[in-house]
């Protein structure tokens, strides 16, 4: 079943997806630069969570109609 969203709602989802992409990229990049194992683990968890969230947002966008 398609969900109908207003244009501004779709644009907001796109903005959130762009922001989460930047977050994931930064976490993955910083993992290579940090030496503290605990911080490395936090960054890895953040990258994994961001990837999951991006998949969910992609699902919302693929099912939506404007």
PDB file of N, CA, C and O in Angstrom, chain B, residues numbered from 101:
ATOM      1  N   UNK B 101       0.844  -1.189   0.000  1.00  0.00           N
ATOM      2  CA  UNK B 101       0.000   0.000   0.000  1.00  0.00           C
ATOM      3  C   UNK B 101       0.880   1.240   0.000  1.00  0.00           C
ATOM      4  O   UNK B 101       1.807   1.351   0.802  1.00  0.00           O
ATOM      5  N   UNK B 102       0.587   2.175  -0.905  1.00  0.00           N
ATOM      6  CA  UNK B 102       1.358   3.412  -0.978  1.00  0.00           C
ATOM      7  C   UNK B 102       0.885   4.389   0.088  1.00  0.00           C
ATOM      8  O   UNK B 102      -0.302   4.467   0.403  1.00  0.00           O
ATOM      9  N   UNK B 103       1.838   5.128   0.632  1.00  0.00           N
ATOM     10  CA  UNK B 103       1.516   6.183   1.577  1.00  0.00           C
ATOM     11  C   UNK B 103       1.638   7.516   0.848  1.00  0.00           C
ATOM     12  O   UNK B 103       2.564   7.721   0.064  1.00  0.00           O
ATOM     13  N   UNK B 104       0.712   8.404   1.109  1.00  0.00           N
ATOM     14  CA  UNK B 104       0.743   9.703   0.468  1.00  0.00           C
ATOM     15  C   UNK B 104       1.282  10.724   1.452  1.00  0.00           C
ATOM     16  O   UNK B 104       0.801  10.845   2.578  1.00  0.00           O
ATOM     17  N   UNK B 105       2.297  11.457   1.000  1.00  0.00           N
ATOM     18  CA  UNK B 105       2.925  12.486   1.830  1.00  0.00           C
ATOM     19  C   UNK B 105       2.907  13.810   1.089  1.00  0.00           C
ATOM     20  O   UNK B 105       2.907  13.852  -0.141  1.00  0.00           O
ATOM     21  N   UNK B 106       2.893  14.882   1.849  1.00  0.00           N
ATOM     22  CA  UNK B 106       3.020  16.204   1.254  1.00  0.00           C
ATOM     23  C   UNK B 106       4.461  16.388   0.795  1.00  0.00           C
ATOM     24  O   UNK B 106       5.374  15.734   1.299  1.00  0.00           O
ATOM     25  N   UNK B 107       4.652  17.278  -0.157  1.00  0.00           N
ATOM     26  CA  UNK B 107       5.985  17.505  -0.717  1.00  0.00           C
ATOM     27  C   UNK B 107       6.986  17.907   0.361  1.00  0.00           C
ATOM     28  O   UNK B 107       8.125  17.438   0.349  1.00  0.00           O
ATOM     29  N   UNK B 108       6.576  18.772   1.298  1.00  0.00           N
ATOM     30  CA  UNK B 108       7.506  19.208   2.337  1.00  0.00           C
ATOM     31  C   UNK B 108       7.923  18.045   3.243  1.00  0.00           C
ATOM     32  O   UNK B 108       9.035  18.036   3.770  1.00  0.00           O
ATOM     33  N   UNK B 109       7.039  17.074   3.423  1.00  0.00           N
ATOM     34  CA  UNK B 109       7.386  15.896   4.233  1.00  0.00           C
ATOM     35  C   UNK B 109       8.435  15.046   3.525  1.00  0.00           C
ATOM     36  O   UNK B 109       9.367  14.548   4.156  1.00  0.00           O
ATOM     37  N   UNK B 110       8.283  14.887   2.239  1.00  0.00           N
ATOM     38  CA  UNK B 110       9.267  14.121   1.469  1.00  0.00           C
ATOM     39  C   UNK B 110      10.619  14.817   1.461  1.00  0.00           C
ATOM     40  O   UNK B 110      11.661  14.169   1.560  1.00  0.00           O
ATOM     41  N   UNK B 111      10.598  16.137   1.345  1.00  0.00           N
ATOM     42  CA  UNK B 111      11.851  16.891   1.371  1.00  0.00           C
ATOM     43  C   UNK B 111      12.541  16.757   2.728  1.00  0.00           C
ATOM     44  O   UNK B 111      13.768  16.680   2.798  1.00  0.00           O
ATOM     45  N   UNK B 112      11.762  16.730   3.796  1.00  0.00           N
ATOM     46  CA  UNK B 112      12.338  16.558   5.127  1.00  0.00           C
ATOM     47  C   UNK B 112      12.971  15.187   5.279  1.00  0.00           C
ATOM     48  O   UNK B 112      14.037  15.063   5.882  1.00  0.00           O
ATOM     49  N   UNK B 113      12.336  14.159   4.744  1.00  0.00           N
ATOM     50  CA  UNK B 113      12.915  12.814   4.797  1.00  0.00           C
ATOM     51  C   UNK B 113      14.221  12.782   4.011  1.00  0.00           C
ATOM     52  O   UNK B 113      15.194  12.164   4.444  1.00  0.00           O
ATOM     53  N   UNK B 114      14.246  13.446   2.855  1.00  0.00           N
ATOM     54  CA  UNK B 114      15.485  13.531   2.078  1.00  0.00           C
ATOM     55  C   UNK B 114      16.585  14.251   2.855  1.00  0.00           C
ATOM     56  O   UNK B 114      17.743  13.833   2.831  1.00  0.00           O
ATOM     57  N   UNK B 115      16.226  15.326   3.538  1.00  0.00           N
ATOM     58  CA  UNK B 115      17.201  16.061   4.349  1.00  0.00           C
ATOM     59  C   UNK B 115      17.750  15.196   5.477  1.00  0.00           C
ATOM     60  O   UNK B 115      18.951  15.210   5.746  1.00  0.00           O
ATOM     61  N   UNK B 116      16.884  14.453   6.128  1.00  0.00           N
ATOM     62  CA  UNK B 116      17.326  13.555   7.209  1.00  0.00           C
ATOM     63  C   UNK B 116      18.257  12.483   6.649  1.00  0.00           C
ATOM     64  O   UNK B 116      19.275  12.157   7.259  1.00  0.00           O
ATOM     65  N   UNK B 117      17.907  11.940   5.495  1.00  0.00           N
ATOM     66  CA  UNK B 117      18.754  10.915   4.868  1.00  0.00           C
ATOM     67  C   UNK B 117      20.127  11.491   4.516  1.00  0.00           C
ATOM     68  O   UNK B 117      21.145  10.826   4.705  1.00  0.00           O
ATOM     69  N   UNK B 118      20.156  12.698   4.014  1.00  0.00           N
ATOM     70  CA  UNK B 118      21.440  13.335   3.686  1.00  0.00           C
ATOM     71  C   UNK B 118      22.272  13.538   4.952  1.00  0.00           C
ATOM     72  O   UNK B 118      23.476  13.284   4.954  1.00  0.00           O
ATOM     73  N   UNK B 119      21.630  13.992   6.020  1.00  0.00           N
ATOM     74  CA  UNK B 119      22.328  14.202   7.285  1.00  0.00           C
ATOM     75  C   UNK B 119      22.876  12.885   7.832  1.00  0.00           C
ATOM     76  O   UNK B 119      24.020  12.830   8.283  1.00  0.00           O
ATOM     77  N   UNK B 120      22.064  11.823   7.795  1.00  0.00           N
ATOM     78  CA  UNK B 120      22.507  10.517   8.301  1.00  0.00           C
ATOM     79  C   UNK B 120      23.646   9.960   7.453  1.00  0.00           C
ATOM     80  O   UNK B 120      24.514   9.256   7.969  1.00  0.00           O
ATOM     81  N   UNK B 121      23.652  10.266   6.166  1.00  0.00           N
ATOM     82  CA  UNK B 121      24.751   9.844   5.300  1.00  0.00           C
ATOM     83  C   UNK B 121      26.051  10.520   5.726  1.00  0.00           C
ATOM     84  O   UNK B 121      27.100   9.878   5.776  1.00  0.00           O
ATOM     85  N   UNK B 122      25.982  11.799   6.030  1.00  0.00           N
ATOM     86  CA  UNK B 122      27.161  12.527   6.502  1.00  0.00           C
ATOM     87  C   UNK B 122      27.630  11.953   7.842  1.00  0.00           C
ATOM     88  O   UNK B 122      28.829  11.772   8.053  1.00  0.00           O
ATOM     89  N   UNK B 123      26.701  11.669   8.737  1.00  0.00           N
ATOM     90  CA  UNK B 123      27.047  11.087  10.042  1.00  0.00           C
ATOM     91  C   UNK B 123      27.755   9.747   9.876  1.00  0.00           C
ATOM     92  O   UNK B 123      28.775   9.491  10.517  1.00  0.00           O
ATOM     93  N   UNK B 124      27.210   8.899   9.016  1.00  0.00           N
ATOM     94  CA  UNK B 124      27.802   7.583   8.805  1.00  0.00           C
ATOM     95  C   UNK B 124      29.201   7.710   8.197  1.00  0.00           C
ATOM     96  O   UNK B 124      30.127   7.016   8.616  1.00  0.00           O
ATOM     97  N   UNK B 125      29.351   8.584   7.224  1.00  0.00           N
ATOM     98  CA  UNK B 125      30.646   8.788   6.583  1.00  0.00           C
ATOM     99  C   UNK B 125      31.676   9.287   7.583  1.00  0.00           C
ATOM    100  O   UNK B 125      32.819   8.830   7.591  1.00  0.00           O
ATOM    101  N   UNK B 126      31.264  10.226   8.423  1.00  0.00           N
ATOM    102  CA  UNK B 126      32.184  10.770   9.416  1.00  0.00           C
ATOM    103  C   UNK B 126      32.589   9.699  10.432  1.00  0.00           C
ATOM    104  O   UNK B 126      33.762   9.603  10.793  1.00  0.00           O
ATOM    105  N   UNK B 127      31.640   8.905  10.888  1.00  0.00           N
ATOM    106  CA  UNK B 127      31.952   7.844  11.856  1.00  0.00           C
ATOM    107  C   UNK B 127      32.917   6.828  11.262  1.00  0.00           C
ATOM    108  O   UNK B 127      33.866   6.405  11.923  1.00  0.00           O
ATOM    109  N   UNK B 128      32.675   6.438  10.015  1.00  0.00           N
ATOM    110  CA  UNK B 128      33.560   5.468   9.369  1.00  0.00           C
ATOM    111  C   UNK B 128      34.949   6.049   9.156  1.00  0.00           C
ATOM    112  O   UNK B 128      35.945   5.347   9.332  1.00  0.00           O
ATOM    113  N   UNK B 129      35.029   7.304   8.784  1.00  0.00           N
ATOM    114  CA  UNK B 129      36.324   7.952   8.564  1.00  0.00           C
ATOM    115  C   UNK B 129      37.092   8.100   9.870  1.00  0.00           C
ATOM    116  O   UNK B 129      38.293   7.838   9.926  1.00  0.00           O
ATOM    117  N   UNK B 130      36.397   8.516  10.909  1.00  0.00           N
ATOM    118  CA  UNK B 130      37.056   8.736  12.199  1.00  0.00           C
ATOM    119  C   UNK B 130      37.540   7.427  12.820  1.00  0.00           C
ATOM    120  O   UNK B 130      38.507   7.432  13.582  1.00  0.00           O
ATOM    121  N   UNK B 131      36.886   6.306  12.509  1.00  0.00           N
ATOM    122  CA  UNK B 131      37.324   5.008  13.029  1.00  0.00           C
ATOM    123  C   UNK B 131      38.776   4.730  12.649  1.00  0.00           C
ATOM    124  O   UNK B 131      39.534   4.159  13.434  1.00  0.00           O
ATOM    125  N   UNK B 132      39.150   5.132  11.456  1.00  0.00           N
ATOM    126  CA  UNK B 132      40.514   4.889  10.979  1.00  0.00           C
ATOM    127  C   UNK B 132      41.528   5.816  11.650  1.00  0.00           C
ATOM    128  O   UNK B 132      42.726   5.531  11.650  1.00  0.00           O
ATOM    129  N   UNK B 133      41.057   6.910  12.212  1.00  0.00           N
ATOM    130  CA  UNK B 133      41.969   7.907  12.766  1.00  0.00           C
ATOM    131  C   UNK B 133      42.153   7.827  14.278  1.00  0.00           C
ATOM    132  O   UNK B 133      43.177   8.269  14.799  1.00  0.00           O
ATOM    133  N   UNK B 134      41.177   7.270  14.986  1.00  0.00           N
ATOM    134  CA  UNK B 134      41.255   7.236  16.449  1.00  0.00           C
ATOM    135  C   UNK B 134      42.055   6.023  16.920  1.00  0.00           C
ATOM    136  O   UNK B 134      42.115   4.993  16.249  1.00  0.00           O
ATOM    137  N   UNK B 135      42.662   6.176  18.085  1.00  0.00           N
ATOM    138  CA  UNK B 135      43.450   5.070  18.652  1.00  0.00           C
ATOM    139  C   UNK B 135      42.773   4.454  19.871  1.00  0.00           C
ATOM    140  O   UNK B 135      43.073   3.318  20.239  1.00  0.00           O
ATOM    141  N   UNK B 136      41.867   5.190  20.496  1.00  0.00           N
ATOM    142  CA  UNK B 136      41.184   4.687  21.684  1.00  0.00           C
ATOM    143  C   UNK B 136      40.183   3.603  21.292  1.00  0.00           C
ATOM    144  O   UNK B 136      39.275   3.861  20.502  1.00  0.00           O
ATOM    145  N   UNK B 137      40.336   2.386  21.837  1.00  0.00           N
ATOM    146  CA  UNK B 137      39.441   1.283  21.451  1.00  0.00           C
ATOM    147  C   UNK B 137      37.977   1.536  21.787  1.00  0.00           C
ATOM    148  O   UNK B 137      37.090   1.136  21.032  1.00  0.00           O
ATOM    149  N   UNK B 138      37.717   2.191  22.907  1.00  0.00           N
ATOM    150  CA  UNK B 138      36.324   2.465  23.291  1.00  0.00           C
ATOM    151  C   UNK B 138      35.678   3.440  22.314  1.00  0.00           C
ATOM    152  O   UNK B 138      34.532   3.248  21.906  1.00  0.00           O
ATOM    153  N   UNK B 139      36.406   4.477  21.942  1.00  0.00           N
ATOM    154  CA  UNK B 139      35.887   5.446  20.980  1.00  0.00           C
ATOM    155  C   UNK B 139      35.699   4.794  19.611  1.00  0.00           C
ATOM    156  O   UNK B 139      34.725   5.082  18.916  1.00  0.00           O
ATOM    157  N   UNK B 140      36.616   3.926  19.225  1.00  0.00           N
ATOM    158  CA  UNK B 140      36.498   3.191  17.965  1.00  0.00           C
ATOM    159  C   UNK B 140      35.213   2.372  17.943  1.00  0.00           C
ATOM    160  O   UNK B 140      34.512   2.326  16.932  1.00  0.00           O
ATOM    161  N   UNK B 141      34.910   1.721  19.074  1.00  0.00           N
ATOM    162  CA  UNK B 141      33.697   0.907  19.193  1.00  0.00           C
ATOM    163  C   UNK B 141      32.446   1.773  19.091  1.00  0.00           C
ATOM    164  O   UNK B 141      31.480   1.396  18.427  1.00  0.00           O
ATOM    165  N   UNK B 142      32.460   2.923  19.740  1.00  0.00           N
ATOM    166  CA  UNK B 142      31.320   3.845  19.672  1.00  0.00           C
ATOM    167  C   UNK B 142      31.094   4.301  18.235  1.00  0.00           C
ATOM    168  O   UNK B 142      29.956   4.343  17.766  1.00  0.00           O
ATOM    169  N   UNK B 143      32.164   4.638  17.544  1.00  0.00           N
ATOM    170  CA  UNK B 143      32.053   5.081  16.153  1.00  0.00           C
ATOM    171  C   UNK B 143      31.546   3.955  15.255  1.00  0.00           C
ATOM    172  O   UNK B 143      30.762   4.196  14.337  1.00  0.00           O
ATOM    173  N   UNK B 144      31.986   2.743  15.515  1.00  0.00           N
ATOM    174  CA  UNK B 144      31.522   1.598  14.730  1.00  0.00           C
ATOM    175  C   UNK B 144      30.026   1.373  14.950  1.00  0.00           C
ATOM    176  O   UNK B 144      29.281   1.138  13.998  1.00  0.00           O
ATOM    177  N   UNK B 145      29.594   1.448  16.204  1.00  0.00           N
ATOM    178  CA  UNK B 145      28.168   1.281  16.503  1.00  0.00           C
ATOM    179  C   UNK B 145      27.341   2.380  15.843  1.00  0.00           C
ATOM    180  O   UNK B 145      26.251   2.119  15.334  1.00  0.00           O
ATOM    181  N   UNK B 146      27.858   3.606  15.852  1.00  0.00           N
ATOM    182  CA  UNK B 146      27.152   4.718  15.228  1.00  0.00           C
ATOM    183  C   UNK B 146      27.032   4.512  13.721  1.00  0.00           C
ATOM    184  O   UNK B 146      25.984   4.787  13.137  1.00  0.00           O
ATOM    185  N   UNK B 147      28.094   4.032  13.095  1.00  0.00           N
ATOM    186  CA  UNK B 147      28.057   3.780  11.650  1.00  0.00           C
ATOM    187  C   UNK B 147      27.034   2.697  11.317  1.00  0.00           C
ATOM    188  O   UNK B 147      26.293   2.822  10.341  1.00  0.00           O
ATOM    189  N   UNK B 148      26.990   1.648  12.111  1.00  0.00           N
ATOM    190  CA  UNK B 148      26.025   0.566  11.887  1.00  0.00           C
ATOM    191  C   UNK B 148      24.597   1.074  12.069  1.00  0.00           C
ATOM    192  O   UNK B 148      23.722   0.777  11.256  1.00  0.00           O
ATOM    193  N   UNK B 149      24.365   1.833  13.123  1.00  0.00           N
ATOM    194  CA  UNK B 149      23.034   2.384  13.379  1.00  0.00           C
ATOM    195  C   UNK B 149      22.617   3.345  12.265  1.00  0.00           C
ATOM    196  O   UNK B 149      21.474   3.311  11.809  1.00  0.00           O
ATOM    197  N   UNK B 150      23.530   4.190  11.834  1.00  0.00           N
ATOM    198  CA  UNK B 150      23.220   5.124  10.748  1.00  0.00           C
ATOM    199  C   UNK B 150      22.859   4.377   9.477  1.00  0.00           C
ATOM    200  O   UNK B 150      21.942   4.783   8.763  1.00  0.00           O
ATOM    201  N   UNK B 151      23.564   3.292   9.182  1.00  0.00           N
ATOM    202  CA  UNK B 151      23.276   2.496   7.995  1.00  0.00           C
ATOM    203  C   UNK B 151      21.875   1.885   8.089  1.00  0.00           C
ATOM    204  O   UNK B 151      21.137   1.873   7.104  1.00  0.00           O
ATOM    205  N   UNK B 152      21.511   1.382   9.258  1.00  0.00           N
ATOM    206  CA  UNK B 152      20.174   0.819   9.449  1.00  0.00           C
ATOM    207  C   UNK B 152      19.103   1.893   9.275  1.00  0.00           C
ATOM    208  O   UNK B 152      18.067   1.659   8.653  1.00  0.00           O
ATOM    209  N   UNK B 153      19.369   3.067   9.831  1.00  0.00           N
ATOM    210  CA  UNK B 153      18.409   4.161   9.717  1.00  0.00           C
ATOM    211  C   UNK B 153      18.252   4.611   8.272  1.00  0.00           C
ATOM    212  O   UNK B 153      17.149   4.944   7.838  1.00  0.00           O
ATOM    213  N   UNK B 154      19.354   4.620   7.526  1.00  0.00           N
ATOM    214  CA  UNK B 154      19.276   4.986   6.111  1.00  0.00           C
ATOM    215  C   UNK B 154      18.457   3.966   5.323  1.00  0.00           C
ATOM    216  O   UNK B 154      17.723   4.339   4.407  1.00  0.00           O
ATOM    217  N   UNK B 155      18.574   2.707   5.662  1.00  0.00           N
ATOM    218  CA  UNK B 155      17.761   1.686   4.998  1.00  0.00           C
ATOM    219  C   UNK B 155      16.285   1.897   5.293  1.00  0.00           C
ATOM    220  O   UNK B 155      15.442   1.748   4.408  1.00  0.00           O
ATOM    221  N   UNK B 156      15.972   2.245   6.541  1.00  0.00           N
ATOM    222  CA  UNK B 156      14.581   2.515   6.907  1.00  0.00           C
ATOM    223  C   UNK B 156      14.039   3.738   6.166  1.00  0.00           C
ATOM    224  O   UNK B 156      12.915   3.727   5.665  1.00  0.00           O
ATOM    225  N   UNK B 157      14.853   4.786   6.106  1.00  0.00           N
ATOM    226  CA  UNK B 157      14.430   5.990   5.385  1.00  0.00           C
ATOM    227  C   UNK B 157      14.245   5.691   3.902  1.00  0.00           C
ATOM    228  O   UNK B 157      13.318   6.199   3.272  1.00  0.00           O
ATOM    229  N   UNK B 158      15.128   4.867   3.347  1.00  0.00           N
ATOM    230  CA  UNK B 158      14.985   4.469   1.940  1.00  0.00           C
ATOM    231  C   UNK B 158      13.690   3.718   1.711  1.00  0.00           C
ATOM    232  O   UNK B 158      13.040   3.888   0.681  1.00  0.00           O
ATOM    233  N   UNK B 159      13.312   2.877   2.683  1.00  0.00           N
ATOM    234  CA  UNK B 159      12.053   2.162   2.586  1.00  0.00           C
ATOM    235  C   UNK B 159      10.857   3.101   2.597  1.00  0.00           C
ATOM    236  O   UNK B 159       9.896   2.916   1.851  1.00  0.00           O
ATOM    237  N   UNK B 160      10.931   4.096   3.445  1.00  0.00           N
ATOM    238  CA  UNK B 160       9.845   5.102   3.508  1.00  0.00           C
ATOM    239  C   UNK B 160       9.741   5.826   2.165  1.00  0.00           C
ATOM    240  O   UNK B 160       8.648   6.015   1.631  1.00  0.00           O
ATOM    241  N   UNK B 161      10.888   6.225   1.634  1.00  0.00           N
ATOM    242  CA  UNK B 161      10.878   6.964   0.375  1.00  0.00           C
ATOM    243  C   UNK B 161      10.402   6.103  -0.791  1.00  0.00           C
ATOM    244  O   UNK B 161       9.699   6.594  -1.675  1.00  0.00           O
ATOM    245  N   UNK B 162      10.773   4.839  -0.803  1.00  0.00           N
ATOM    246  CA  UNK B 162      10.386   3.976  -1.925  1.00  0.00           C
ATOM    247  C   UNK B 162       8.894   3.631  -1.906  1.00  0.00           C
ATOM    248  O   UNK B 162       8.317   3.347  -2.956  1.00  0.00           O
ATOM    249  N   UNK B 163       8.271   3.652  -0.744  1.00  0.00           N
ATOM    250  CA  UNK B 163       6.846   3.325  -0.645  1.00  0.00           C
ATOM    251  C   UNK B 163       5.935   4.540  -0.768  1.00  0.00           C
ATOM    252  O   UNK B 163       4.723   4.405  -0.940  1.00  0.00           O
ATOM    253  N   UNK B 164       6.521   5.713  -0.679  1.00  0.00           N
ATOM    254  CA  UNK B 164       5.717   6.940  -0.624  1.00  0.00           C
ATOM    255  C   UNK B 164       5.394   7.474  -2.020  1.00  0.00           C
ATOM    256  O   UNK B 164       6.154   7.310  -2.975  1.00  0.00           O
ATOM    257  N   UNK B 165       4.252   8.105  -2.089  1.00  0.00           N
ATOM    258  CA  UNK B 165       3.870   8.851  -3.291  1.00  0.00           C
ATOM    259  C   UNK B 165       3.556  10.270  -2.855  1.00  0.00           C
ATOM    260  O   UNK B 165       3.030  10.502  -1.766  1.00  0.00           O
ATOM    261  N   UNK B 166       3.879  11.190  -3.704  1.00  0.00           N
ATOM    262  CA  UNK B 166       3.624  12.602  -3.383  1.00  0.00           C
ATOM    263  C   UNK B 166       2.335  13.030  -4.035  1.00  0.00           C
ATOM    264  O   UNK B 166       1.926  14.183  -3.897  1.00  0.00           O
TER     265      UNK B 166
END
